[in-house]
Each structure stands twice: as C-alpha cells, then as structure tokens.
C-alpha cells in the first residue's frame, strides 16, 4: 500500500506539520513524519497552504441505487463524495426497493464497499415502504452487516405521533436515532415552494414554515417524554432554530442539521421558475438564512448535511410543478460552509471539522471517521485549498446528475486530496480512478 | 416587447400603448369586413393544456382577424407526468415554424419556462398559467374600464386609469386574473381593494399594491368603487377535498356575492365585471349579472380587440408607433 507524506499541511488550519500516512493510519506527525521527506517509497504531497481536515461525513445523502441508477449510482455518488472531501456518507432509505429490510441495507453497504470511494452507511427506513404505518424491521437492520444506526423515512415525514413515539423508543435498544423529515403532510399538500411574498406573486402553492416547526416541536416533546435521541433533518426556518434552541436548553437529546443550500440561497431564486431551485424543504427567506447561520454558529444546529439529491435531467427539464424536488451538494458543501462561515469569520476550520465530520460521525455512531488528527488514528482525511476560487460546472462534477443550484457560480475553496484509510481517492484535485478501481 | 408573460412586465407606456392599439383594432371590428392583412403568412399556435373554450376562441378570432394562420393544439392531460412533455411539444411547434405560441397551462410559470429555456424562438403569450397570471384578461379588463370610466363610453387613447377605485372580489388565492389585475391596475394608476374571506387571500399579500378587506359591504360603503370585478369561485373549494376554504356556498353568497342590494349600494356610475364563466347564484346573482351596469358581454368583445393588439405588437409592431397599417388604410379583402 502506498504511503503518503503530506508536507507542510495545516491541521484544522492551525500551524503546519508534516503528516505521514501509512498502513491505513496516521503513522507520524511533526519531525518524525518529516524524516520521511527523503524516502523514495513514500509519495510526497505538497500540502503547503492547505488545510487538513478529518474526512468529511455526510449524514444525509441520496445515492439513488437501487432503483434510479439513471440519476446516480452508489459508485458515481460516492466518487462525487470523495471529490467533495467526504470519506463516509449515509445513504438515505428512499430507494426502490426501499431500504427497509436487512437484505436491502446490506446490499447498499456492500455496493459501497466494493466501489471503494467512501464508506457507505445505509440509513434504514423507519416504516415499511416509507408509508408511515408499520415499523420496518429496525432491529434486523441494526444487527445486519450494514450496522444501521440512523433511521429515517426522509422524503416523507413520520407524521403519525404514535408511530413516531414507538420508533423513538424502539431504537434505544441499539443506540439508534430517528432522523425526522419534518413536514406536516396536510399543511403541505401540493406544496411547491416556501409560502410567503414570493409564492403569493408566483402563484405557486405554499409550503409554510409552520408545517416544519409544528412537527419539530411535537418531536422534541416526544423525545423528552420517552427519553430518546432525535435528529432533525435539513432544518430550514428561523422558527425551527428557536424550537431546537429551546429543546436543548431543556436538556432534550436532540441534534439538528442544515443543508448548504439553506445556508446560502433564498426563495427569491424561484422567480425564474427554474426547477433547479425546487427542493424540499424549500428555499426560505433571507431572514431564515440568517437564522440558520446564527444557529450553526452558536451550536443550536449541530451539523451541515448535504441532502445531495441527484435527479435525471428530464425530471428537471420541465415546468416547475412537474419537476422533482432536490439538488446536488456533495461537491460544493465544503465550499459553501467556507464561504458562509469561515470567510466571514464566524467559524474556525476546527468548527468546520466539527460540523462536517466529528459531530455527524458521532450522531451516526460511526466510530472510525471524524477522529482527531493524531498518530494511530485511521487515515480518513481531506486536504483543502481555501485560497482558490472555482466556477461550478455540472459537466466537470463527479455526480451523474446536473442539478446543482450553483451552476456558473464562483465559489471559494477546493478539495485537493482525500484519503480513505490511507488510500488516496482524490489527488491533485482529481479522482484517483485507477487506484480506487484496483482497490 | 418580445413575449407577454406577466402583467408585471408591462410599463405604463407599454400598457397604454396596448390599450390604444386595442382601441384601433376595436374600430376595425365594427366594419362590415373585419379582417386585416397584417399578419398574413405568420403562424400562431394556440397551445392549450387546460380546457378554455372562451379564451381559445378569443385568441383564435383575434389571430384570424389579422390574417394569421392558426393552429389549435389541445394537449389537455398530456403535460404533467404523462404523455408528451412541455419541452417536446414546444420543440415540435418550433419545428413547424410557429411565430407565436399562445399558451394556457395548469402549471404556474409554464409560459415563462417556454420563453426562457430555448425550446422555441416564437413569441410567447401567456393565456393563463396555473394560479399565476392571465395578462390579456387584465388588459381587456383595463380596456373595458377605460372605455366606461375614463372615456365615457368611447375609448380614451393615451389615457391610463389614474384615481379609479376597483374592488376585486372573491377567490384571490387561486386567481390568476386577480394577480394580473392587481399589477396592471396599479401600473395604470388605479387603486385596488381585494375583497375575500381570509382563507382565500394568499399569505404574502401584504407585498401587493392593494388593500385587503374581508367585508364586501364595508368595502362598497368605504371605497365607493368605480368598478367591481367579481371572480369565479369554484364550488368544490368548500369541500374538505377542495381545501375547505368556506363553510357553504350559501354563506359565501351572503358575505361576498354581488346581488341586487349590493348593486344598488354602488355609486351610480359603477360598472360590474366578471372574467367568466359565471357561477350565477354563487358569486353573482342574475339581477347583477344581467343589469345594465354589467359589462360582462362587452368584456368578451374587448378581449378580441386586446388580443389582436397584443399579437400585432408582438409579431408586427415592434417599432411602429401607434396604429396597425390595416387600421389606417382601407383593408384589402383577403380571400
């Protein structure tokens, strides 16, 4: 196995050191690592000016396989993940067939392992077929080879309060967590975009903030009542931030995520009726964007998760109402967080590592990712050049789909290298197709 | 003007120019021979994804009176999720050489997509999209208002609607007619009051250039409107499946219907408009609909003139100021 010496890297953006990766782990740091500068059997990587982060962990990815391989496959999706600096992704359950049995989650886990780009941790469905009626075999999925710890009907809300209560209680037996897509279904029938000034003018059916907030409020109270762990997916409104803040102050065991697009974009973009901006939950107002940024800054929101949602072109190349919800995000997430949080002085790189690696790994109970950069730790790492500007072009991305909302936009920062257990999946900013395929 | 997608896109000058052109078109329509050669050799496609016999016939008549070739393409039920996509339909029409596409679609924004996605080179006219816009309806309403309230029965070229008070009553939430009218009437200087039960007013209405009232009697008494525009209310809206927006048709009529009593409470000169088709007995009684102050049938006639003006300005009139050639000179009879 190739060894790598990252020369003059800046771990978490603080100081510089050489980092030696060998045998899948961080073998040495500092002078001891620098001793490998002359070794011909070690691949030298010039990391001067680059920030070294623990490999990123996404708690919310749609890989689309099995079922919609025309939009994304586990291979293409995890390759995109590696290009975005991720070493582990949680694959959402809304596949066809649904990831609601041990068989399906094991298949997804195995396909991820065989592809070799990033560790795939399947998310199990909470209910059979995401129908919201009967609990899926949560225990079987938890005890399968896929070792499922995160359960979600994402795309649908577990709206029945009794089913939600049972799920919250049941997963305690194996330290699982229910990740809720908070969307009151009756309040959002036919909804197309955030309900407010813009929807009123555009004549598109509204998705009111209260439909998200009401479910989050109910769920944190349920979690408190039964003493369970709750995770809130893609929180998007100012009111949701307040509710989660209140819940945490009460000691309720709740975590929350925000997507890069909700940190950056608003419903004003819908005015052109371009379905690339159609997403669920919808893009909200500038006030909400400010609130989720503040919530991420003060820790109310624990993590950033992509909700990477690739779609076949025909599902976006149509009128708004006919288009699918969702946008891609794996390859731009880190840049958005840098731009919104680091470049503005709200975050250090250590904070970035926390919200994009350490904490999501902890929520998902993934033990070998999101680790400190220290000798003996698994070499799941990513090197970022924060000083480059690049223009987003879907044609040059790893994802099979082109529905990035940032098309043509100039963004900050670029992933230069990603290592999965010491093996490079990305080097010099490009995917290591030959090496990963051999592996 | 390359397309007509939304009333919000029209400046005051553009709006007045369309109304003036419509006035000239209307004059030609009182002649024995109504046809003008202006758009001979041009092709106008009526692309209707939603049933609307009235609007389609109005556009068809307008295009034919201008000597354009007209293709009617009824694609009901073929858009969302089944059959041919909007894109493929547009590419097909483009291949057939459509100079203008008049589109009616159930999805808000579909005309905008058609005009901006490169699927067609033709001019796009929005003939009603979802609950978004119906700009030619607003233009024909403005034209009708100007004739009656500014020009005292005749057209008043060059004039806008400064200071007129217009009440728009009914299902504002689902109404593209209301959205287009609020914007165009505001551009033309009129004051708009929206009257509806709170359930039928959109969240976000506070950004509209209009006042909102929940009480028709109060709005009539306080505003003394020069015109009342009644919107169609679908009976299904009261059922839980339809959204449960009001308790019963009877309660709706009592609070928001235009009947003889409310008609009598309006100022003497006030007129009554309705975009049709009417639900007699729900939003308007026969007494009001058939009264001499109702200009509902005239709206239909004005619709043809306004649509002639729009097609003319989009396809032939880009630079020419004012009247169409055929309206000034004697019309050569075609056929």
Contacts between the chains, C-beta under 8 A, distances in Angstrom:
chain1	res1	chain2	res2	distance
A	192	B	108	7.8
A	195	B	203	5.1
A	195	B	204	7.1
A	196	B	203	6.4
A	196	B	204	4.7
A	197	B	204	4.1
A	197	B	206	7.5
A	197	B	207	4.3
A	198	B	204	7.1
A	199	B	202	7.3
A	199	B	203	7.6
A	199	B	204	6.1
A	200	B	202	3.9
A	200	B	203	6.5
A	200	B	204	3.2
A	200	B	205	5.6
A	200	B	207	6.9
A	200	B	208	7.1
A	201	B	8	7.8
A	201	B	179	7.1
A	201	B	204	7.3
A	201	B	207	7.2
A	201	B	208	7.6
A	202	B	108	6.0
A	202	B	109	6.7
A	202	B	132	6.0
A	203	B	108	4.1
A	203	B	109	8.0
A	203	B	129	7.5
A	203	B	130	5.4
A	203	B	131	3.8
A	203	B	132	3.3
A	203	B	133	7.1
A	203	B	176	6.2
A	203	B	179	6.1
A	204	B	108	5.2
A	204	B	109	7.3
A	204	B	130	7.6
A	204	B	131	7.8
A	204	B	132	7.6
A	205	B	131	7.8
A	206	B	202	7.5
A	206	B	203	6.1
A	206	B	204	7.8
A	208	B	203	7.0
A	272	B	112	7.2
A	272	B	116	7.0
A	273	B	108	7.7
A	273	B	109	3.3
A	273	B	112	4.7
A	273	B	113	5.6
A	273	B	116	8.0
A	314	B	85	7.2
A	317	B	85	7.9
A	317	B	87	6.0
A	317	B	117	7.8
A	318	B	85	5.7
A	318	B	86	6.0
A	318	B	87	6.4
A	318	B	113	7.6
A	319	B	79	7.0
A	319	B	80	7.7
A	319	B	86	5.3
A	319	B	105	6.9
A	319	B	107	4.2
A	319	B	109	6.4
A	319	B	110	4.3
A	319	B	113	5.2
A	320	B	107	6.1
A	320	B	108	6.8
A	320	B	109	4.8
A	320	B	110	7.8
A	320	B	113	7.3
A	321	B	80	6.3
A	321	B	106	7.6
A	321	B	107	3.9
A	321	B	108	7.0
A	321	B	109	7.9
A	321	B	130	7.1
A	322	B	79	6.7
A	322	B	80	4.6
A	322	B	81	6.6
A	322	B	85	7.7
A	322	B	86	7.6
A	322	B	107	6.5
